[in-house]
């Protein structure tokens, strides 16, 4: 196998020093070889001043494929006897004196503890993270970026394919609204030891597909298809490098329905339309460190909506939303208290000329152990009245929701419709994936608050509907 630069790799290595890069695209584009080449280039350029750390998820044995790639690249640069890997320290000796280390970083709380034990306080000039779609959240990678410092220009190089549990946050942070090969500013905040560390880093997205790699064999596509296990959406994503494909999504089969998304005018433009007979309420999932999500829901009596479309009896419309998530991060809230969240909910209700009341997570009604009472009590003092959703088991709630979404557009069945203005819903729910331990439900994650609020809104108001009796 040749390790000469491809056109794609030349472009990657031509990105100015100090600019971080995201090698995102389909399988077989030459990303892993690019990372190995980058390590050799950096080591030769900065010699003893370079401190390079390569990371990925999983156990240390998951590093073996990259070790082979890196060894082959090093052979071409330094000769077979001039470098070696010490598997006790996972550091790679080399003739130019650079520090090169391979490591792992688990996801979630385990990864944070691993960071504090293994990496905290250490300096890195070049951080390389491979297969980042395997991290469900970027928090631990953000912690690693706080280690970047040194006497030379520092940079991060990330690599990943569409699909996987990290698909949504990668697409939102680095793909959606970004122009390929054009530098933008990546701003991050990370909490470390009670401090908030803010970073600002120039970044460029570098896409590739298998077509950019002339070293792929003639049977590459056939092997790729076989590895997808008949998952056609995944195969499309791996071939095209598109991050718009919601591979493995829990709601993929029903969200293809074009009738779900609707455009509802606000009351200010309801010319000649009356909401008489329609039932209105709020649905709420409380959060502080996590986002708080609130939706306006409307149930049809079997009539036209203000958009001129007919909605069968008991059909539901998610009309509008108020979600307290940090800009660019759908999984984090502002840390707000109830008195800080409630005004936004009151304004949402006022905009739609409805009462500020509805269904909330049952957890809002549990005793919190302090004088203010329950979370629902706190909201009540602010003028927002919640009732328990009585949510029951999660699997039946999700099956019910799927049935409603699938029925959207059928003039004889109650369906669920979602307004275009519910941006948080559309930017999170379509990307939720199956729970690998229970495929009947979506995987619980930091971006499921819009979904949960929706199901809480369903539970209290569909109990007597014809849909629920069916």
LOPA-761078 format. One record per residue (C-alpha): x, z, y; chain. Coordinates in nm, 2 decimals, always signed. Layout:
N
X:Z:Y:chain
X:Z:Y:A
...
This chain:
470
X:Z:Y:chain
+0.00:+0.00:+0.00:A
+0.13:-0.10:+0.34:A
+0.15:+0.16:+0.62:A
+0.22:-0.08:+0.90:A
+0.01:-0.04:+1.20:A
-0.33:-0.22:+1.20:A
-0.48:-0.34:+1.53:A
-0.70:-0.03:+1.53:A
-0.41:+0.20:+1.48:A
-0.21:+0.04:+1.76:A
-0.50:+0.11:+1.99:A
-0.52:+0.47:+1.88:A
-0.15:+0.52:+1.94:A
-0.17:+0.35:+2.28:A
-0.40:+0.62:+2.42:A
-0.21:+0.79:+2.70:A
-0.04:+1.12:+2.62:A
-0.24:+1.43:+2.69:A
-0.57:+1.24:+2.62:A
-0.75:+1.38:+2.31:A
-0.90:+1.13:+2.07:A
-1.19:+1.11:+1.83:A
-1.14:+0.87:+1.54:A
-1.51:+0.83:+1.45:A
-1.66:+0.55:+1.24:A
-1.72:+0.41:+0.90:A
-1.52:+0.47:+0.58:A
-1.20:+0.28:+0.52:A
-1.11:+0.21:+0.88:A
-0.76:+0.35:+0.85:A
-0.83:+0.69:+1.02:A
-0.63:+0.91:+0.77:A
-0.33:+0.68:+0.79:A
-0.36:+0.69:+1.17:A
-0.34:+1.07:+1.16:A
-0.03:+1.06:+0.94:A
+0.13:+0.81:+1.17:A
+0.05:+1.02:+1.47:A
+0.22:+1.32:+1.32:A
+0.54:+1.12:+1.26:A
+0.52:+0.96:+1.61:A
+0.47:+1.30:+1.78:A
+0.75:+1.46:+1.58:A
+1.00:+1.19:+1.66:A
+0.91:+1.19:+2.03:A
+0.91:+1.56:+2.09:A
+1.13:+1.69:+1.81:A
+1.18:+2.07:+1.82:A
+0.92:+2.10:+2.10:A
+0.64:+1.97:+1.88:A
+0.42:+2.22:+1.70:A
+0.17:+2.01:+1.49:A
-0.12:+2.16:+1.29:A
-0.34:+1.95:+1.06:A
-0.67:+2.12:+0.95:A
-0.97:+2.04:+0.73:A
-1.24:+2.23:+0.55:A
-1.23:+2.34:+0.19:A
-0.97:+2.49:-0.03:A
-0.60:+2.40:+0.00:A
-0.63:+2.16:-0.29:A
-0.85:+1.94:-0.06:A
-0.53:+1.87:+0.13:A
-0.38:+1.68:-0.16:A
-0.50:+1.33:-0.07:A
-0.37:+1.36:+0.29:A
-0.04:+1.50:+0.15:A
+0.01:+1.18:-0.04:A
-0.07:+0.97:+0.27:A
+0.16:+1.18:+0.49:A
+0.45:+1.17:+0.24:A
+0.42:+0.79:+0.22:A
+0.43:+0.76:+0.60:A
+0.73:+1.00:+0.62:A
+0.91:+0.80:+0.36:A
+0.89:+0.50:+0.58:A
+1.01:+0.69:+0.89:A
+1.28:+0.92:+0.75:A
+1.35:+0.82:+0.39:A
+1.24:+1.00:+0.07:A
+1.50:+1.27:+0.08:A
+1.48:+1.37:+0.45:A
+1.15:+1.57:+0.43:A
+0.97:+1.80:+0.20:A
+0.65:+2.02:+0.18:A
+0.68:+2.40:+0.12:A
+0.36:+2.48:-0.05:A
+0.40:+2.86:+0.00:A
+0.39:+2.82:+0.38:A
+0.23:+2.47:+0.39:A
+0.49:+2.37:+0.64:A
+0.68:+2.03:+0.62:A
+1.05:+2.02:+0.68:A
+1.18:+1.71:+0.86:A
+1.50:+1.58:+1.01:A
+1.39:+1.60:+1.38:A
+1.31:+1.98:+1.38:A
+0.94:+1.96:+1.46:A
+0.71:+2.23:+1.32:A
+0.44:+2.06:+1.10:A
+0.18:+2.27:+0.92:A
-0.12:+2.18:+0.70:A
-0.40:+2.43:+0.69:A
-0.77:+2.50:+0.62:A
-1.04:+2.64:+0.84:A
-1.37:+2.74:+0.68:A
-1.71:+2.71:+0.85:A
-1.92:+2.98:+1.00:A
-1.84:+3.35:+1.02:A
-1.59:+3.32:+0.73:A
-1.40:+3.06:+0.94:A
-1.40:+3.29:+1.24:A
-1.25:+3.57:+1.04:A
-1.00:+3.33:+0.89:A
-0.90:+3.22:+1.24:A
-0.85:+3.57:+1.36:A
-0.64:+3.65:+1.06:A
-0.44:+3.33:+1.04:A
-0.43:+3.14:+1.37:A
-0.52:+3.36:+1.66:A
-0.23:+3.40:+1.91:A
-0.03:+3.11:+1.77:A
+0.06:+2.81:+1.99:A
+0.00:+2.45:+1.89:A
+0.09:+2.14:+2.09:A
-0.10:+1.90:+1.87:A
-0.42:+1.99:+1.68:A
-0.55:+1.75:+1.42:A
-0.88:+1.81:+1.25:A
-0.99:+1.58:+0.97:A
-1.33:+1.51:+0.82:A
-1.50:+1.72:+1.09:A
-1.85:+1.62:+0.98:A
-1.80:+1.90:+0.71:A
-1.82:+2.17:+0.98:A
-2.19:+2.25:+1.05:A
-2.09:+2.39:+1.39:A
-1.80:+2.32:+1.62:A
-1.74:+2.68:+1.71:A
-1.43:+2.74:+1.49:A
-1.27:+2.41:+1.60:A
-1.33:+2.52:+1.96:A
-1.14:+2.84:+1.89:A
-0.85:+2.64:+1.75:A
-0.84:+2.43:+2.07:A
-0.78:+2.75:+2.27:A
-0.44:+2.77:+2.09:A
-0.32:+2.45:+2.26:A
-0.02:+2.52:+2.48:A
+0.34:+2.43:+2.50:A
+0.62:+2.26:+2.70:A
+0.49:+1.91:+2.62:A
+0.15:+1.73:+2.67:A
-0.10:+1.88:+2.44:A
-0.38:+1.70:+2.26:A
-0.65:+1.72:+2.00:A
-0.71:+1.44:+1.75:A
-1.04:+1.46:+1.55:A
-1.15:+1.24:+1.26:A
-1.49:+1.21:+1.09:A
-1.75:+0.98:+0.93:A
-2.13:+0.97:+1.00:A
-2.33:+1.18:+0.76:A
-2.26:+1.54:+0.66:A
-2.38:+1.87:+0.81:A
-2.19:+1.82:+1.13:A
-2.34:+1.47:+1.21:A
-2.57:+1.59:+1.49:A
-2.32:+1.79:+1.70:A
-2.06:+1.53:+1.67:A
-2.30:+1.25:+1.78:A
-2.42:+1.46:+2.07:A
-2.08:+1.57:+2.19:A
-1.87:+1.26:+2.14:A
-2.09:+0.96:+2.06:A
-2.43:+0.95:+2.24:A
-2.39:+0.82:+2.59:A
-2.02:+0.76:+2.55:A
-1.85:+0.43:+2.59:A
-1.60:+0.35:+2.32:A
-1.23:+0.35:+2.43:A
-1.32:+0.49:+2.77:A
-1.19:+0.83:+2.88:A
-1.44:+1.10:+2.96:A
-1.41:+1.47:+3.03:A
-1.48:+1.71:+2.74:A
-1.57:+2.06:+2.87:A
-1.60:+2.35:+2.64:A
-1.65:+2.73:+2.65:A
-1.54:+2.96:+2.37:A
-1.57:+3.34:+2.34:A
-1.26:+3.52:+2.22:A
-1.21:+3.89:+2.22:A
-1.48:+3.95:+2.48:A
-1.35:+3.68:+2.71:A
-1.49:+3.34:+2.78:A
-1.23:+3.07:+2.77:A
-1.32:+2.74:+2.95:A
-1.13:+2.42:+2.86:A
-1.14:+2.08:+3.02:A
-0.98:+1.80:+2.83:A
-0.97:+1.42:+2.88:A
-1.11:+1.26:+2.56:A
-1.17:+0.91:+2.42:A
-1.38:+0.80:+2.13:A
-1.20:+0.55:+1.89:A
-1.44:+0.38:+1.64:A
-1.34:+0.18:+1.34:A
-1.50:+0.03:+1.02:A
-1.36:-0.10:+0.70:A
-1.33:-0.44:+0.86:A
-1.06:-0.30:+1.09:A
-0.84:-0.23:+0.79:A
-0.68:-0.53:+0.62:A
-0.53:-0.31:+0.35:A
-0.86:-0.25:+0.18:A
-0.89:-0.42:-0.16:A
-1.14:-0.68:-0.25:A
-1.34:-0.43:-0.45:A
-1.36:-0.17:-0.16:A
-1.73:-0.23:-0.08:A
-1.83:-0.21:-0.44:A
-1.65:+0.12:-0.48:A
-1.80:+0.25:-0.16:A
-2.15:+0.17:-0.28:A
-2.09:+0.34:-0.61:A
-1.97:+0.66:-0.43:A
-2.30:+0.68:-0.23:A
-2.50:+0.74:-0.55:A
-2.77:+0.50:-0.44:A
-2.81:+0.66:-0.09:A
-2.87:+0.34:+0.11:A
-2.88:+0.51:+0.44:A
-2.54:+0.67:+0.38:A
-2.40:+0.34:+0.27:A
-2.52:+0.17:+0.59:A
-2.36:+0.45:+0.80:A
-2.03:+0.42:+0.61:A
-2.02:+0.04:+0.64:A
-2.13:+0.01:+1.00:A
-1.98:+0.33:+1.14:A
-2.31:+0.39:+1.32:A
-2.40:+0.75:+1.42:A
-2.76:+0.66:+1.49:A
-2.84:+0.65:+1.12:A
-2.99:+0.99:+1.02:A
-2.85:+0.99:+0.67:A
-2.98:+1.27:+0.44:A
-3.22:+1.39:+0.70:A
-3.51:+1.61:+0.58:A
-3.77:+1.42:+0.78:A
-3.61:+1.07:+0.74:A
-3.90:+0.94:+0.52:A
-4.17:+1.03:+0.77:A
-3.99:+0.99:+1.11:A
-3.96:+0.62:+1.05:A
-4.33:+0.62:+1.14:A
-4.34:+0.45:+1.48:A
-4.67:+0.61:+1.57:A
-4.54:+0.96:+1.60:A
-4.37:+0.92:+1.94:A
-4.63:+0.90:+2.22:A
-4.62:+0.90:+2.60:A
-4.86:+1.14:+2.76:A
-4.92:+1.14:+3.13:A
-4.92:+1.47:+3.32:A
-5.25:+1.62:+3.45:A
-5.16:+1.49:+3.80:A
-5.22:+1.14:+3.67:A
-5.52:+1.19:+3.45:A
-5.75:+0.94:+3.62:A
-6.09:+0.93:+3.46:A
-5.98:+1.14:+3.16:A
-6.11:+1.48:+3.08:A
-5.95:+1.73:+2.84:A
-6.30:+1.87:+2.75:A
-6.31:+1.95:+2.37:A
-5.94:+1.96:+2.34:A
-5.77:+2.29:+2.24:A
-5.45:+2.39:+2.41:A
-5.19:+2.66:+2.33:A
-4.82:+2.73:+2.33:A
-4.58:+2.76:+2.04:A
-4.27:+2.97:+2.07:A
-3.94:+3.05:+1.89:A
-3.76:+3.32:+2.07:A
-3.39:+3.32:+2.12:A
-3.13:+3.47:+2.35:A
-2.78:+3.39:+2.22:A
-2.96:+3.11:+2.04:A
-3.20:+2.88:+2.23:A
-3.56:+2.98:+2.31:A
-3.80:+2.69:+2.24:A
-4.16:+2.67:+2.37:A
-4.40:+2.38:+2.32:A
-4.74:+2.29:+2.47:A
-4.96:+2.18:+2.18:A
-5.30:+2.01:+2.20:A
-5.56:+1.96:+1.92:A
-5.79:+1.67:+1.94:A
-6.17:+1.70:+1.88:A
-6.16:+1.34:+1.76:A
-6.13:+1.15:+2.09:A
-5.90:+0.93:+2.31:A
-5.61:+1.10:+2.48:A
-5.50:+1.04:+2.84:A
-5.27:+0.77:+2.71:A
-5.57:+0.57:+2.58:A
-5.49:+0.62:+2.21:A
-5.75:+0.76:+1.97:A
-5.65:+1.08:+1.80:A
-5.86:+1.18:+1.49:A
-6.01:+1.53:+1.47:A
-5.76:+1.81:+1.42:A
-5.47:+1.58:+1.52:A
-5.20:+1.77:+1.71:A
-4.98:+1.66:+2.00:A
-4.66:+1.82:+2.11:A
-4.71:+1.75:+2.47:A
-4.41:+1.91:+2.65:A
-4.13:+2.16:+2.60:A
-3.92:+2.43:+2.76:A
-3.59:+2.50:+2.58:A
-3.31:+2.72:+2.70:A
-3.01:+2.56:+2.55:A
-2.67:+2.52:+2.71:A
-2.59:+2.17:+2.84:A
-2.44:+1.96:+2.57:A
-2.49:+2.23:+2.30:A
-2.83:+2.24:+2.12:A
-2.74:+2.54:+1.92:A
-2.65:+2.79:+2.19:A
-2.87:+2.97:+2.44:A
-2.78:+3.13:+2.78:A
-2.80:+3.49:+2.65:A
-3.11:+3.53:+2.87:A
-3.35:+3.82:+2.84:A
-3.73:+3.79:+2.83:A
-3.77:+3.84:+3.21:A
-3.54:+3.54:+3.25:A
-3.71:+3.32:+3.00:A
-4.07:+3.40:+3.09:A
-4.08:+3.22:+3.43:A
-4.00:+2.89:+3.27:A
-4.28:+2.94:+3.01:A
-4.52:+3.03:+3.29:A
-4.42:+2.72:+3.48:A
-4.47:+2.50:+3.17:A
-4.82:+2.64:+3.12:A
-4.91:+2.59:+3.49:A
-4.79:+2.23:+3.48:A
-5.04:+2.16:+3.21:A
-5.32:+2.38:+3.36:A
-5.34:+2.60:+3.05:A
-5.32:+2.98:+2.98:A
-4.97:+3.11:+2.90:A
-5.06:+3.22:+2.54:A
-5.01:+3.10:+2.19:A
-4.82:+3.16:+1.87:A
-4.47:+3.30:+1.82:A
-4.25:+3.40:+1.54:A
-4.36:+3.71:+1.35:A
-4.02:+3.86:+1.43:A
-4.13:+3.90:+1.80:A
-4.37:+4.17:+1.69:A
-4.13:+4.39:+1.51:A
-4.02:+4.72:+1.67:A
-3.68:+4.67:+1.84:A
-3.59:+5.04:+1.86:A
-3.59:+5.07:+2.23:A
-3.84:+5.19:+2.49:A
-3.95:+4.84:+2.60:A
-4.13:+4.79:+2.26:A
-4.15:+4.46:+2.08:A
-4.03:+4.13:+2.22:A
-4.40:+4.03:+2.24:A
-4.47:+4.34:+2.45:A
-4.19:+4.24:+2.69:A
-4.34:+3.89:+2.72:A
-4.69:+4.05:+2.78:A
-4.55:+4.24:+3.08:A
-4.43:+3.91:+3.22:A
-4.77:+3.74:+3.18:A
-4.71:+3.55:+2.85:A
-4.93:+3.65:+2.56:A
-4.82:+3.58:+2.20:A
-5.00:+3.61:+1.87:A
-4.82:+3.63:+1.53:A
-4.78:+3.29:+1.36:A
-4.84:+3.45:+1.02:A
-4.59:+3.19:+0.90:A
-4.57:+3.27:+0.53:A
-4.34:+3.08:+0.30:A
-4.12:+2.81:+0.45:A
-4.16:+2.54:+0.19:A
-4.54:+2.51:+0.23:A
-4.50:+2.50:+0.61:A
-4.25:+2.21:+0.59:A
-4.47:+2.01:+0.34:A
-4.77:+2.06:+0.57:A
-4.56:+1.93:+0.87:A
-4.44:+1.63:+0.67:A
-4.80:+1.54:+0.58:A
-4.91:+1.55:+0.94:A
-4.62:+1.34:+1.06:A
-4.68:+1.09:+0.79:A
-5.04:+1.06:+0.89:A
-4.97:+0.98:+1.25:A
-5.14:+0.65:+1.34:A
-5.40:+0.67:+1.07:A
-5.74:+0.67:+1.25:A
-5.91:+0.85:+0.96:A
-5.66:+1.14:+0.92:A
-5.53:+1.42:+1.13:A
-5.17:+1.36:+1.23:A
-4.89:+1.52:+1.44:A
-4.76:+1.33:+1.74:A
-4.47:+1.42:+1.96:A
-4.44:+1.32:+2.33:A
-4.13:+1.13:+2.44:A
-4.06:+1.41:+2.70:A
-4.00:+1.66:+2.42:A
-3.63:+1.56:+2.43:A
-3.49:+1.87:+2.25:A
-3.73:+1.80:+1.96:A
-3.62:+1.44:+1.93:A
-3.25:+1.52:+1.96:A
-3.26:+1.79:+1.69:A
-3.54:+1.76:+1.43:A
-3.46:+1.40:+1.31:A
-3.10:+1.52:+1.23:A
-3.19:+1.83:+1.02:A
-3.07:+1.79:+0.66:A
-3.19:+1.91:+0.33:A
-3.08:+2.26:+0.21:A
-2.85:+2.18:-0.08:A
-2.97:+2.49:-0.26:A
-3.34:+2.42:-0.20:A
-3.41:+2.05:-0.12:A
-3.78:+2.14:-0.05:A
-3.68:+2.28:+0.29:A
-3.44:+2.18:+0.57:A
-3.11:+2.36:+0.59:A
-3.13:+2.66:+0.83:A
-2.89:+2.59:+1.12:A
-2.84:+2.66:+1.49:A
-3.04:+2.35:+1.60:A
-3.37:+2.41:+1.42:A
-3.55:+2.60:+1.70:A
-3.77:+2.31:+1.80:A
-3.87:+2.27:+1.43:A
-3.95:+2.64:+1.39:A
-4.15:+2.66:+1.71:A
-4.35:+2.36:+1.59:A
-4.44:+2.52:+1.26:A
-4.54:+2.84:+1.44:A
-4.77:+2.64:+1.65:A
-4.93:+2.49:+1.34:A
-4.98:+2.80:+1.14:A
-5.22:+2.98:+1.37:A
-5.44:+2.69:+1.46:A
-5.47:+2.48:+1.15:A
-5.60:+2.75:+0.93:A
-5.97:+2.64:+0.97:A
-5.91:+2.27:+1.03:A
-6.03:+2.00:+0.80:A
-5.67:+1.91:+0.73:A
-5.60:+2.26:+0.59:A
-5.91:+2.25:+0.38:A
-5.81:+1.91:+0.23:A
